[in-house]
């Protein structure tokens, strides 16, 4: 009875978690593209990514208004933080001198330039990024509802899914605009040849696909919503009073301990946030003073 219950839910769980599964595959593809472009394009450009970003900011008179920082990349990825007026680059991205990594810096610079051009647009894109996380709440609600089969949870999951999908569309537009701006900036730079510009474009397309993959996973859940809700209502339950035995008992005990440990870890992170990266943030000027121009 235990195994029939597990097999019944297997397809359901795969559908609910489709967003994470699809995004994982595409993220691996993106990493492969970046590694291939890095191998094919030696670090022979005259300046590194961090210097290039600062150079572009200075051209627009934004060198003092927007900062460029770098860390060792152990905890934070490449990103633009509007609230801090900060373009953050990992240490590897900052010091690389090839087109693929210039593309990363140009993309984050694109975000910053769009944010600077319109406060309303910046607020919209920021809110959309927060709203896109709602699809994660959808997944959690549906997985919890396997046990409770509560209609109210199903309704809450529906609204979080709709909000998450709408927000994800805006995020896709935001990422597309930033990449388009990046390609425009790189296209005007005479230090890049045609092959390097194509390399940068391939990298940016692969990066955008990671966001699109997440959207497709959520869209799949929307299309199969009728099946999901029907499964929740009509699902069988393990026979009451039937104790688990053998492998099923040990599996349940192991998973229970795993979930308990995960819950305690999440609680500890909320109660006491983890410290920042191993190396403190450094401004571009500090990095250049320490290491000098390469």
C-alpha positions in Angstrom: 0.0 0.0 0.0 2.9 2.3 0.8 4.5 1.9 -2.6 1.3 2.3 -4.5 0.8 5.6 -2.7 4.3 6.8 -3.6 4.0 5.8 -7.2 0.6 7.6 -7.5 2.2 10.9 -6.4 5.4 10.5 -8.5 4.1 12.2 -11.7 2.3 14.8 -9.7 5.5 15.8 -7.9 7.5 15.9 -11.1 4.9 18.3 -12.6 4.8 20.6 -9.5 8.6 20.7 -9.4 9.0 21.1 -13.2 10.2 24.7 -12.8 13.2 23.6 -10.7 13.9 20.6 -12.9 13.9 22.5 -16.2 15.8 25.4 -14.8 18.5 23.0 -13.5 19.0 21.5 -17.0 19.2 25.0 -18.7 21.5 26.3 -16.0 23.9 23.5 -16.6 23.7 24.3 -20.4 24.5 28.0 -19.6 27.6 27.0 -17.5 28.8 24.8 -20.4 28.3 27.7 -22.9 30.3 30.0 -20.6 33.1 27.5 -20.2 33.3 26.8 -23.9 33.4 30.5 -24.8 36.0 31.1 -22.1 38.2 28.3 -23.7 37.8 29.6 -27.2 38.5 33.3 -26.4 41.8 33.8 -24.6 42.2 36.7 -22.2 43.8 39.1 -24.6 41.6 42.2 -24.4 43.5 45.3 -23.2 41.4 45.8 -20.0 39.5 43.5 -17.7 35.7 43.5 -17.3 35.6 45.7 -14.1 37.7 48.3 -15.8 35.5 48.2 -18.9 32.4 48.7 -16.9 33.9 51.7 -15.0 35.1 53.1 -18.4 31.6 53.0 -19.7 30.2 54.6 -16.6 32.7 57.4 -16.8 31.8 58.0 -20.5 28.2 58.7 -19.3 29.2 60.8 -16.3 28.0 58.1 -13.9 31.3 57.1 -12.4 30.7 58.8 -9.1 27.0 57.9 -8.9 27.2 54.2 -9.6 29.9 52.1 -8.0 31.6 48.9 -9.2 32.6 46.3 -6.6 34.0 42.8 -6.6 34.1 39.9 -4.2 35.5 36.4 -4.3 32.1 35.1 -5.5 31.6 32.6 -2.7 28.2 34.0 -1.7 27.1 36.6 -4.2 26.7 36.4 -8.0 27.1 39.1 -10.7 24.2 41.5 -10.2 23.1 45.2 -10.1 21.7 46.4 -6.8 19.6 49.5 -7.3 19.2 50.3 -3.6 23.0 50.4 -3.2 23.7 52.0 -6.6 26.1 49.1 -7.1 27.2 46.9 -9.9 28.6 43.8 -8.3 30.9 41.5 -10.1 32.5 38.3 -8.9 36.3 38.3 -8.7 36.5 36.0 -11.7 34.2 38.1 -13.8 36.0 41.3 -12.8 39.5 40.2 -13.8 38.7 38.3 -17.0 39.8 39.9 -20.3 37.6 38.0 -22.8 34.4 38.8 -24.5 32.1 36.4 -22.6 32.9 38.1 -19.3 32.7 41.5 -20.8 29.2 40.5 -21.8 28.4 39.7 -18.1 29.6 43.2 -17.1 27.8 44.8 -20.0 24.6 43.0 -19.0 24.7 44.3 -15.4 25.6 47.7 -16.8 22.5 47.5 -19.0 20.3 46.9 -15.9 21.9 50.0 -14.3 21.4 52.2 -17.3 17.7 51.3 -17.6 17.2 51.9 -13.9 18.9 55.3 -14.2 16.8 56.3 -17.2 13.4 55.8 -15.4 12.6 55.5 -11.7 9.2 54.0 -12.6 10.8 51.4 -14.8 13.3 50.5 -12.1 10.6 50.2 -9.5 8.5 47.9 -11.8 11.5 45.6 -12.6 12.4 45.5 -8.9 8.9 44.6 -7.8 8.7 42.0 -10.6 11.8 40.2 -9.3 10.2 39.9 -5.9 6.9 38.8 -7.4 8.5 36.1 -9.5 9.5 34.3 -6.3 5.8 33.5 -5.7 6.1 30.5 -7.9 8.3 28.9 -5.3 5.5 29.5 -2.7 3.2 27.8 -5.2 5.3 24.7 -5.2 5.5 24.6 -1.4 1.8 25.0 -1.0 1.0 22.2 -3.5 3.5 19.8 -2.0 2.0 20.5 1.5 -1.5 20.0 0.1 -0.6 16.4 -0.8 -1.1 15.8 2.9 -3.9 18.2 3.7 -6.0 18.3 0.5 -7.3 21.7 1.7 -9.2 23.7 -1.0 -8.1 27.0 0.6 -4.4 26.0 0.0 -5.2 25.2 -3.6 -6.8 28.7 -4.1 -3.8 30.3 -2.4 -1.4 28.3 -4.7 -3.4 29.4 -7.8 -3.1 33.1 -6.9 0.6 32.9 -6.1 1.1 31.1 -9.4 -0.7 33.8 -11.4 1.3 36.5 -9.6 4.5 34.7 -10.1 3.9 34.1 -13.8 2.9 37.8 -14.4 6.0 38.9 -12.6 8.2 36.4 -14.5 7.0 38.0 -17.8 8.3 41.4 -16.7 11.6 39.8 -15.5 12.0 38.3 -19.0 11.5 41.7 -20.5 14.0 43.2 -18.1 16.6 40.6 -18.9 16.0 41.0 -22.6 16.4 44.8 -22.5 19.6 44.5 -20.4 21.1 42.0 -22.8 20.1 44.2 -25.8 21.7 47.2 -24.2 24.8 45.1 -23.5 25.1 44.0 -27.2 24.7 47.7 -28.3 27.5 48.7 -26.0 29.8 45.9 -27.0 29.0 46.5 -30.7 30.4 50.0 -30.4 33.6 49.0 -28.8 36.4 48.7 -31.5 38.5 46.5 -29.3 36.2 43.6 -30.0 36.2 41.7 -33.4 33.2 40.1 -35.0 33.9 36.7 -33.5 34.1 38.1 -30.0 30.8 39.9 -30.5 29.2 36.7 -31.6 30.7 35.0 -28.5 29.2 37.7 -26.3 25.8 37.2 -28.0 25.8 33.5 -27.5 26.6 33.9 -23.8 23.8 36.4 -23.3 21.3 34.3 -25.1 22.2 31.3 -23.0 21.9 33.4 -19.8 18.4 34.6 -20.8 17.3 31.0 -21.4 17.8 30.3 -17.8 15.1 32.8 -16.9 12.9 31.5 -19.7 13.3 27.9 -18.5 11.9 28.9 -15.1 9.0 30.6 -16.8 8.2 27.5 -18.9 8.2 25.3 -15.9 5.6 27.6 -14.2 3.6 27.8 -17.4 3.5 24.0 -17.6 2.1 23.9 -14.1 -0.6 26.4 -15.2 -1.6 24.3 -18.2 -1.9 21.2 -16.1 -3.6 22.9 -13.2 -6.8 20.9 -13.7 -4.9 17.6 -13.3 -3.1 18.9 -10.3 -6.2 20.0 -8.4 -8.1 16.8 -9.3 -5.2 14.7 -8.1 -5.2 16.5 -4.8 -8.9 15.9 -4.3 -9.0 12.3 -5.5 -5.7 11.0 -4.3 -5.6 7.8 -2.2 -4.1 7.7 1.2 -2.1 5.0 2.8 -4.2 2.4 4.6 -5.0 3.6 8.1 -3.5 1.6 10.9 -1.1 -0.2 8.6 2.4 0.2 10.0 5.4 0.6 7.9 7.9 -2.2 7.8 11.3 -3.0 6.5 12.8 -0.7 3.8 9.7 1.5 3.8 10.1 2.2 7.6 13.8 3.0 7.3 13.2 5.2 4.3 10.5 7.1 6.1 12.7 7.5 9.2 15.6 8.8 7.1 13.5 11.3 5.2 11.9 12.5 8.5 15.3 13.2 9.9 16.4 14.9 6.7 13.4 17.2 6.7 13.8 17.9 10.4 17.5 18.9 9.8 16.5 21.1 6.9 13.9 22.8 8.9 16.3 23.5 11.8 18.9 24.8 9.3 16.3 27.2 7.7 15.3 28.4 11.2 18.9 29.0 12.2 19.5 31.1 9.0 16.4 33.2 9.9 17.3 33.6 13.5 21.0 34.3 12.8 21.9 35.2 9.2 25.1 33.9 7.8 28.1 36.2 7.6 29.0 37.8 4.3 31.6 36.6 1.8 35.0 35.6 2.9 36.6 38.7 1.4 35.0 42.1 2.0 33.6 44.2 -0.8 36.2 46.4 -2.5 35.6 49.3 -4.8 37.2 49.3 -8.2 39.6 52.1 -7.1 40.8 49.9 -4.1 41.3 46.9 -6.4 43.3 48.9 -8.9 45.4 50.5 -6.2 46.2 47.1 -4.8 46.8 45.1 -8.0 47.4 47.9 -10.6 46.3 47.8 -14.2 46.9 44.5 -15.9 
